[in-house]
């Protein structure tokens, strides 16, 4: 299990808020440190604020990952999702997930408007 996992998310994004709320409920062990960066990144964050808002990022054991790799790191920390995270360690699987994530990023603005409240 990851010993140190930080996830940075856009708390101003309605999709992100919903997804993170679900993942926080699944993270019963408190293995993930969730950081809302909507109003700015903490000084200790190694990623530019604009990059944090444009793409999902995580730090797993000191290594910063983004996109599908960040989701996979988060999945590995949650027991019920761990098999998906382990599967994503396969380069081919991660490549497919990354393509899907990039496709999602193209439609994200429209989805945000649909889920805004």
WOPELIN-V846720 format. One record per pair of residues at least 4 apart in sequence whose ideal C-beta (glycine too) atoms are under 6 Angstrom apart, sorted by the first residue. I is the first residue (numbers start at 0). GAP is how many residues later the second one is. D is the distance in whole Angstrom. If there is no record, write none. Layout:
# WOPELIN-V846720
((I/GAP/D) (I/GAP/D))
This chain:
# WOPELIN-V846720
((1/58/5) (1/59/6) (1/75/5) (3/57/5) (4/27/5) (4/55/5) (4/72/5) (5/27/5) (5/53/5) (6/25/6) (6/27/5) (6/51/5) (6/67/6) (7/27/5) (7/29/5) (7/44/5) (7/49/5) (8/7/5) (8/11/5) (9/6/5) (9/28/6) (9/43/5) (10/25/4) (10/27/4) (11/26/4) (12/99/6) (13/98/6) (13/101/4) (13/102/5) (14/96/6) (14/97/6) (14/100/5) (15/4/6) (19/14/6) (25/52/5) (26/4/6) (26/5/5) (26/51/5) (30/46/4) (31/45/5) (36/4/5) (36/15/5) (39/9/6) (40/4/4) (40/8/5) (40/11/6) (45/18/6) (46/4/5) (46/5/5) (46/10/5) (51/5/6) (54/11/5) (54/12/6) (55/14/5) (56/9/5) (56/13/5) (57/7/6) (57/12/4) (57/15/5) (57/16/6) (58/5/5) (59/13/4) (64/4/4) (64/5/5) (64/8/6) (65/4/5) (66/31/5) (66/34/5) (67/26/6) (67/29/4) (67/30/4) (67/33/5) (71/13/5) (71/16/3) (74/6/4) (74/9/5) (74/10/3) (75/6/5) (75/9/3) (86/6/5) (87/5/5) (87/6/5) (87/9/6) (106/4/6))
